[in-house]
Amino acid sequence: MKRIIDQHRRQFLGIATGAAAAGIGMIAFARAETEPQRSQGSNASFGAIKQIEAGVLNVGYAEAGPSNGPVAILLHGWPYDIHAFVEVAPILAQAGYRVIIPHLRGYGSTHFLSSETPRNGEPAAMASDIIALMDKLEIKKAVVAGFDWGARTADIIAALWPERCRALVSVSGYLISSQAAGNMPLPPSAELQWWYQFYFATERGRAGYEKYTHDFAKLIWKLASPQWKFDDATFNRSAAALDNRDHVAITIHNYRWRLGLAQGEAKYEHLEKKLAAAPQIEVPTITMEGDANGAPHPEPSAYAKKFSGRYEFRLITGGVGHNLPQEAPQAFAKAVIDADGGA
């Protein structure tokens, strides 16, 4: 299988060079890559969405590639959906990977098994959902990769369950935080970028997001990726996932939890305590950033030392914004394969 992956890596993505092949503990910093074929959107879609009961959810997920291949789990952010990876998945599938792309709780066809389960958007709950999905699918280890909420979820899995991770790809780097950290004031220019978090802290914000969910999401897409010229069909395909009956509740709880305005569940407290210590990540990792990311994001130098294993940072140029997998699918797929190369 490794020989097959290597052959496809050369054929479709090119051979990793320089620090991508560096040994454990070496850091390659601020490497820039230009996406050879920038995507402005695609009419492609996934086939039938699969459903499986895992943990507290019935999870909807897309799957591609051979069933016996090494696994790559791709995790989307807010307010996006699994179609962020619609052009990434076939590249990885052709390279021999079994690709799993789940709708996070509150998105698409993923739904809670019980009406009594709290509609909880705290980070530890989302990461636990993915571990439960891996258990149900009998996946021992996977490359975990994502952006936005998905990157945070992938970071948490790599930090708390490193034995389940072949490698990590995280857009915008180390995103593990805590309620205590969320209560620390930022400079005014940084606070301005988080305007929607303060909006969601109010009842007016909750009602506004519920009433204008699609309009709100399209505004975020434009602000977060100012140079991405996506069309209405591309947006509408993903916006359908936001019609999930729990989406508003999960979104509002997530942002209120960050500010300490909403409580999580007791069963996740031990995980949140570990995350509050900002644990290091030891698994092989590539972090990425688009050169035109309009969403709040940390500087790469601020988190580089949080990765103690084989590590590389890649800056993707050419006007790439926040939704890096969908805007630069080849670069994202290459990072997944390269990160996994030394696992």
SVG drawing of the C-alpha trace seen along z (x, -y; Angstrom):
<svg xmlns="http://www.w3.org/2000/svg" viewBox="-36 -49 52 52">
<polyline fill="none" stroke="black" stroke-width="0.4" points="0.0,0.0 2.8,-2.4 4.3,-1.8 0.9,-2.6 0.6,-5.8 4.2,-6.8 3.4,-6.2 0.3,-8.4 2.1,-11.0 4.6,-11.5 1.9,-11.3 -0.7,-13.7 1.0,-15.9 4.7,-15.9 7.4,-14.8 7.8,-16.5 11.0,-18.3 13.2,-20.1 11.7,-20.2 8.7,-18.1 11.1,-15.1 12.8,-16.5 13.3,-14.2 11.4,-14.2 11.8,-17.4 12.9,-19.6 10.8,-22.6 10.4,-24.1 8.9,-27.5 7.1,-29.9 7.5,-27.9 5.5,-29.4 3.8,-27.4 1.7,-28.7 -1.4,-26.6 -1.1,-25.5 -4.8,-25.3 -6.8,-27.7 -10.4,-26.7 -13.2,-29.2 -15.8,-26.6 -17.0,-23.4 -20.3,-21.8 -19.0,-18.4 -20.8,-16.7 -20.5,-13.6 -22.5,-10.5 -25.0,-9.0 -24.3,-10.2 -23.8,-7.3 -25.3,-7.3 -24.1,-5.5 -24.9,-5.7 -21.9,-6.7 -21.8,-8.0 -24.7,-10.5 -25.2,-11.1 -26.4,-9.5 -23.5,-10.8 -23.9,-11.6 -20.6,-11.3 -19.2,-11.0 -16.7,-8.3 -14.2,-7.9 -11.3,-5.6 -10.5,-2.0 -11.9,-0.5 -8.6,1.0 -6.5,-2.1 -5.0,-4.3 -7.6,-6.6 -7.9,-10.3 -10.6,-12.1 -11.4,-15.6 -13.2,-18.0 -15.1,-21.1 -15.6,-24.4 -18.3,-27.0 -20.3,-28.0 -19.2,-25.5 -19.8,-21.8 -18.3,-18.6 -18.2,-20.1 -15.2,-22.1 -13.4,-18.8 -15.2,-17.9 -12.1,-18.4 -9.7,-17.1 -11.4,-13.7 -10.7,-12.4 -7.1,-13.3 -6.6,-11.4 -8.7,-8.5 -6.6,-8.2 -3.5,-8.2 -4.9,-5.2 -6.6,-6.7 -9.9,-5.8 -11.4,-9.3 -14.1,-9.9 -15.8,-13.4 -18.4,-13.7 -20.9,-16.4 -20.2,-17.8 -22.9,-18.0 -25.5,-20.6 -24.8,-20.2 -26.3,-18.3 -27.8,-14.9 -26.0,-14.4 -28.5,-14.4 -28.8,-13.6 -30.2,-10.2 -32.1,-11.7 -34.0,-14.9 -32.7,-15.0 -29.0,-15.3 -27.8,-18.9 -27.2,-20.8 -23.6,-21.3 -21.1,-23.0 -18.0,-22.9 -14.8,-21.7 -14.3,-18.6 -17.7,-17.3 -17.0,-17.7 -13.7,-15.9 -15.3,-13.1 -17.8,-12.8 -15.0,-12.0 -13.4,-9.4 -16.8,-7.8 -17.1,-7.7 -13.7,-6.1 -14.6,-3.5 -17.9,-2.7 -16.1,-2.4 -13.3,-0.4 -10.7,-2.9 -7.7,-2.5 -5.6,-5.4 -6.2,-8.2 -4.7,-11.3 -7.0,-14.1 -7.1,-17.3 -9.4,-20.3 -9.9,-24.0 -11.8,-26.4 -13.9,-24.3 -12.5,-21.2 -8.9,-22.3 -9.6,-22.8 -11.3,-19.4 -8.3,-17.8 -5.9,-19.6 -7.7,-18.2 -7.8,-14.7 -4.0,-14.9 -3.3,-16.3 -5.6,-14.0 -5.6,-10.9 -2.2,-10.8 -2.4,-7.0 -5.4,-7.5 -3.5,-9.9 -1.2,-9.0 -0.6,-12.7 -2.3,-16.1 -3.0,-18.9 -4.4,-22.0 -5.3,-25.2 -4.4,-28.2 -2.3,-26.0 -2.8,-25.4 -6.4,-26.4 -6.8,-24.6 -8.1,-27.1 -10.2,-27.3 -12.9,-29.4 -10.2,-31.1 -8.3,-32.0 -11.5,-33.2 -12.0,-35.7 -8.7,-37.5 -9.2,-40.8 -7.5,-41.3 -6.4,-44.6 -9.3,-46.5 -8.4,-45.5 -8.4,-41.8 -11.7,-42.2 -13.2,-43.8 -12.6,-40.6 -14.7,-38.6 -17.8,-40.9 -20.0,-37.9 -19.0,-36.2 -20.3,-39.2 -23.4,-39.3 -24.1,-35.7 -23.8,-36.5 -27.1,-38.3 -30.6,-37.0 -30.9,-39.4 -27.9,-37.7 -29.4,-34.2 -32.7,-35.4 -30.9,-37.1 -28.8,-34.1 -31.9,-31.9 -33.7,-34.3 -30.9,-35.1 -28.7,-31.9 -27.9,-31.7 -27.3,-35.5 -25.1,-35.4 -23.1,-32.5 -22.6,-34.1 -21.3,-37.3 -18.8,-35.2 -17.6,-33.4 -17.0,-36.8 -15.2,-38.3 -13.1,-35.3 -12.1,-34.7 -12.2,-38.2 -10.5,-37.0 -12.4,-33.8 -15.0,-34.3 -17.4,-31.5 -20.7,-31.4 -24.2,-31.0 -24.4,-27.3 -21.2,-26.6 -22.5,-28.5 -26.0,-27.1 -24.7,-23.5 -23.0,-24.0 -25.6,-26.3 -28.2,-23.4 -26.2,-21.8 -27.0,-24.8 -30.7,-23.9 -30.1,-21.2 -32.6,-21.6 -29.8,-21.9 -27.4,-24.1 -28.4,-27.4 -28.3,-26.0 -24.9,-24.4 -23.5,-27.5 -24.7,-29.8 -23.6,-27.5 -20.2,-27.1 -19.5,-30.9 -21.1,-31.5 -19.1,-28.7 -15.9,-30.3 -16.8,-33.5 -17.9,-31.6 -21.5,-32.5 -22.7,-28.9 -21.7,-25.8 -20.5,-22.5 -21.4,-19.0 -19.9,-17.4 -18.8,-14.4 -16.4,-16.5 -14.9,-18.4 -11.9,-16.2 -11.1,-16.7 -11.5,-20.5 -9.2,-20.6 -6.5,-18.9 -7.1,-21.3 -6.9,-24.3 -3.3,-23.4 -2.6,-23.9 -1.0,-20.5 1.7,-20.0 1.1,-18.0 3.6,-15.3 2.2,-13.6 3.7,-14.6 2.0,-17.8 1.7,-20.3 0.0,-23.6 -1.2,-25.8 -2.4,-29.3 -3.8,-31.1 -2.2,-34.5 -5.6,-36.2 -7.3,-34.7 -9.8,-37.4 -10.9,-35.5 -9.3,-35.8 -6.2,-33.6 -3.0,-33.4 0.4,-34.2 2.4,-31.0 5.3,-32.1 2.8,-32.2 2.1,-28.4 5.1,-26.8 6.6,-25.5 3.3,-23.8 4.3,-21.0 7.1,-18.9 7.2,-16.2 8.0,-16.4 6.5,-19.8 6.2,-22.1 4.3,-25.3 3.1,-26.1 1.9,-29.5 -0.4,-29.0 -0.2,-32.1 -2.3,-33.3 -5.2,-35.0 -6.2,-31.9 -8.6,-32.7 -10.0,-30.9 -11.6,-28.0 -8.3,-26.7 -9.3,-23.1 -12.0,-24.3 -9.9,-27.3 -6.6,-25.3 -7.6,-21.6 -4.3,-20.4 -2.2,-22.1 -4.4,-20.7 -4.4,-17.1 -0.6,-17.3 -0.2,-18.4 -2.3,-15.3 -0.1,-13.0 3.2,-14.7 2.3,-14.8 1.5,-11.1 4.8,-10.3 6.8,-9.9 4.0,-8.5"/>
</svg>
